Amino acid sequence: MKKIVFTLITALLFSFNCFSQENNDIFTSVKYIELRDYYIESINSIEIKESQIVTKELIDKIGKDNFPEITKKNSIAEWLKKNWQSTSFSSFEEAQETLTKFMASEEKSRMLTEKMAPLFTELRKEVGYAALFKKLSEDYNKSLQN
């Protein structure tokens, strides 16, 4: 019985050691480094920052309570046509202009995400979502310190 328990514990420790080494190999791989660099670059990109500003402006003007419901229905343009007076937009034209900026920034963000998605998906399958994001976050924080 002791031999079986000892063998199981040894096998388990060996498995953990192999998994740990596999993760380290993945996090030093060319694919991970490419994903990391792209991740850091896109977080720091002007497009993402502009997108955040425009999104905040639209949410502030429409109202935090209205925004999630409107976006679920995917009808922001229609909603604004009918309800722009109940927002803090000064005119329908201002509402349209802000919506146009929002849609353009959403498209830019989507394009950035599409470029990163295949690498992210591949690496996520190998190490798991939590481990990958933890490492990307650590590397991003290190980049801020440099």
Secondary structure by P-SEA (a helix, b strand, c coil): caaaaaaaaaaaaaaaaaaaaaaaaaaacaaaaaaaaaaaaaaacaaaaaaaaaaaaaaaaacccaaaaaaaaccaaaaaaccccccccccaaaaaaaaaaaaaaaaaaaaaaaaaaaaaaaaaaaccaaaaaaaaaaaaaaaaac
